[in-house]
Amino acid sequence: MSTRTSEEIQYAVRAAVEAAVRAPSVHNTQPWSFGTQGEEIILRGDAERMLPTGDPAGRELLISCGAALCNLRLTALALGYRPVTRVLPDPDRPSVLATVRLGDAVGRDEHIMLLHAEIERRHTHRADFADLELPRPFVDALSREAAAEGARLTPVRAEPAVRTLAALTRAAQEVQAQDTAFSLELLRWSRAPESTRPDGVPAGAYPARPAGAPAEDFARRDYARGRPWGYRRDSVGAADDSPGVVTLLTTPGDSRENWITAGCGLQRALLFASAYGVSAAFHTQPLEFFHLREFIRQELCSGEPPQMIVRFGVTPDRPATPRRPLTEVFPLD
């Protein structure tokens, strides 16, 4: 018989949702909303925040929501509850992506507490890294974290494969930059320095690109679009131009459930990296073109569908992106 009070349950539910909204999302769209039914938290995808041009199938939206689901479950465990999870529980309600019920009491695990402590500290990096090598055992540990959620995070160790991924990312970025629909979609989520919007990518979340600067190996999204936006590196510390450790996040299949799994595995690896002062940069540009994604699947992923290109490295740059108020995604009575 449960001895939990309603106040304890309400506190745990709110804490779990507050953690969930700290998850990374494509263009910081934060494409989720939450509800409750008793001791069960309901995670929904927000189709109004989907990217119809870059993500028409909603794959990146579900990866984003999978990362939020990971935070929900980690917070439940950190508070001593077993998270009883159902993914895509109702075919008649496709917007309901998962439910998490606060189950029986569990002992607090030191490793889970380590990951949970990073939920607020983890930030996305949007440039290259310092030229510091990450130890192989640490990179292998990142892969184990993703595997704990059912995803595969594979380091790309061969230089020709790294150059191929970089070239495909640059090519995709250049094509998208010339495409009006892609450009307008990116513009929708680009925030000017004076913006107070709590979503999208603010101008202070990426370094400024000086005129005439050499192109990065892995092209980043051009949120500035030629405007003098971005922070100056000397204001946060110097950084070199290393791509870091390049990895590919894959799943056994390519269903909606697989996409949610990818997000869970990604977030768990990101939190582990953050605990040791390691940041991550994401690239999905080539995965937004069917033929490029298929090439990467066949030639670099042993046939598994690639869900994300992720680079890990060390950088002093850790600017945060804003989050929407909790009341916007979680109506409170």
N, C-alpha and C positions, 0 to 999 in steps of 0.2 A: 504493500500500500504506500502510495506516494505521500511524503510529508512536506512537499514543496508548497509554499504559500503562493497565492496569486501575485503578490508583490515580487517575489523571487522570480517567478516565471516571466512577468512583464519586464523586469530588469534584464533578464537573459535574452529575451526576444529583441528588445531595443538595442542591447549591446551587439547582438549578432548582426542586425541590420546596419547599424552604424559602421561595423567593420566591413560588411559586404560592399557598401558604397565606396570604399577606399580602393577597390579593385581597379586595375587598368582597363581601359576600353579604347577601341579604335577612335582616333581623333578626340578622345575624351568625351565621347557622345553620352556616356553613362546610360546605356539603353535598357534600363531595368526599372521595375517597380516591385513593391512588396505588399503583402497582406498577411493577415493571420486568421487562423481558425482554431480556437482553443490553444493548444500548445504547439501548433504547427505553423511554420512560416512558409508563405507561398512566394516563390520567385517567378515573376513574369517578365517576358521580353516586351520592350516598348517599340512597336513597329514604326511609330512616328519618328524615332531616332535612328532608323535604319538608313544605310547608304544605298539608294536605288541604283546608282551607277557603278560604284566600286564594289558593292556587296549585295547584288540583287537576290542571291539565295539566302542571305542572312547568316552566312557562315561566320563572319567576323563578329556579328552581333552575338551569336551563341557562344563563341569563344570568350567574348567579354563577360557574358553572363555566367559562363562556367567559372571564370576567375572569381566572380562575386560569390558563387556557390561554395567555392573552396574556403573563402573567408567566413562564410556562415558556419560551415562545419567546424573549422578550426576554433572559432569563438565558442561554439557550444562545448567542444571538448575542453577548451581552456577553463570554462566555467563549471566543468564537472558533469556535463550532460552527454549522453550518447546521441549523436545526430542520426536519427533514422530517416534516411533519404530515399525519395522516389524521384527518378528523372523521367520527364515527359509522362506524367501519371495519367493523363486523360487525353486520348486522341481527339475528342470532341472540343477540347480547349487547347489549341496549339500554342497559345500565348503563355500558358502555364508551363514553365520549363522545369521546375522542380519544386518539391515540398520537403521541408526539413522539420521533423518532429523532435522535440526535446525529450529524449528517452530516459532510460534508467541512469542512475548515477554511475560515473566512472572515475577512477583515480586519475589525477592529473599527471600527464606524461611530460618529462623534461624537454623532450624534443619538440613536442607540440607547443609547449610554452615558448620555446625559442622562436618558432615560426610565427606564432601569434603576436609576439612582441614587435615584429617587423611590419605588421599591417599598416601602421600609420607612418613608419619611416621609409618604406619602399617608395621610390619615385622612378619614373621612366626617364631614361637618358636619350637625347636626340642628337648625338654627334659621335665622334670617335673617342678612343680611350687613350690613357697613358700607356706608354710602352713598357708595361710590366706583365710578365708572363704569369698566368694562373697555373698552379700546380696541377698535374694530371689527376692525382687523387681527389682534389677538390672538384674538378670538372666531372669526374666519374660520380661523385656524390650528388651533383646537380641532376645527373641522369637518373639516379636512384629515386630522387624526390619526385620527378615526373612520373616514373614508373609506378610509384606508390598510388597514383591516381589513375593508372591505366593508359598513360600516354608514353611516347618514346621521345627522348631528347638525345639526339646523336651529334657528338662533336664532328665537325668537318675538318679533318686533320690534313688532308692532302691539299697542297697549295694550288694545283690546277683546279680542283673542285671549288676552293674558296674564290679563286679568280673568276670562275664561271658564274657563281652565284652573284658576285659583285657586278659583273658585266650585265647579267640579266636584270638585276635591280636597277642599274643605271638606265638600261634600255627601256624598261617599263616606266620608270620615272619620266624619262624624256617624252615618251609617247603620251602619257597622261597629262603632262604639262602643256601639250599642244591640243589636247582635247577639251572643247568648251564645257561639256557636261562634267567631266572629271574636275576641271578647274573651278567651276561654280560650286560643286559639291564640297571641295576643299575650302573654298572661300567661306562657305556657310559655317564652318567650324574653326575658322581662323579668327583670333581675337586681337584687336588693336591694343597698344599699350594702355590706353585710357579706359578700356572696357572693364566693366564690373560683372560681366556675365559669369555664372558659376559653372559653365560647361565650355567645351571647346578647348583649343590649345592657345593659351595666352602668349603674348609676345615675349614674356620673360621666362618661358619654359624651354627655350632652345638658344644656342649661341648665335650671335650675329655672324653673317657670312661677309667678310670684307671683300670689297671689289677686287677682282683679279686673283682671289684665293684659288688654289688648285682644287679640282673636284675631289670629293671624298671617294674612297673605294666603294663604299656602300652608300648610295645616294639616299639622303633623307628627304622627307616631305618638305616642300617649299611653302611653308605657311606664310612666310613674309611676302612672297610674290614680288620681289624686287624692292620692297620697302625697307627702310633701315631699322628693322625690328630685331629683337633678340638682345640678350645680355652680352656684355663684353667679358671675354675670358679672364682678363686681368682683374676683374672684380670678384672672381670666385676661385682663382688659381689657374695655373697654366695646365694645358693638356697637350699631349702629343697627337699623332695621327695614326695610331694603331687601330685596326678594326677589332682587336680583341679576339676572343675565342668565338668562332662562328659555329652555330649549332642549327640543326633542323628539328623542328617539333612535328612529329607525325603520329598518326593513329592507325589501328588495324583496318578500319573502314572509313567511310566518308558520309555517314548518316548524321542527322541532327544530334543524336546521342553522342556520336564520336566527337562532334564539334564542342559539345559541352565538356566532355572528358578532356579534350585538348586544353580548354581554358583552365580546368582544375589542375592539370599537370603543370601547365605553364606557371600559374600563380604559386604553386607550392615550390617550384624551383626558384622563382624570383624571390620569395621570402627567405629561402635558405641562403641565396646569394647575398641578399641585403644584410643578413645577420653577420656576414664576414666582410662587409664593406665593398661588395661587388655590385655594380649596376648592370642594367641590361638595356639594349636598344632593339627595337622591333622593325621588321620589314615585311610588308605583305604585297608590295607593288607587283612583283612578277607573279604572285599567286592570284592576282585579280584578272589575269589573262589565261583563258583556258589552256591554250597551247603551251604557254610557258610553264604553267603549273604541271601540266602533263609531262613535259620534258623533265622537269625536276623530279617528279615522281618516278619516272622510269630510269633515269640516269643516275640520280643521286640519293634516292630514298628506298632503294631495294623494292620498289613497287608499292610502298605505303604512301597514302595521300599526305602531302606536306600541308601543314596547317599554319606554320609560322617560321620565318627565319629570325633567329634570336642571336644577338651578339652580347657576350659578357665581357666585362673589363672593369678596370679601376679608373675612377675619375673624381676630381673634387667637385664637379658640377652636379648638384643634387636639387635643382629647383623643383618645387611642387606645382601641381596643377590643381585648380579649384574643384570643389564638389558642390553639387546642388544641396540646398537645405534638406534635411531629412523629411520634413513635412511634404516636400514635392514628390517623394518616391514612396513614402510610407505614411499614409493618412493616420493620424492619431485621434482616438476618440476623446 
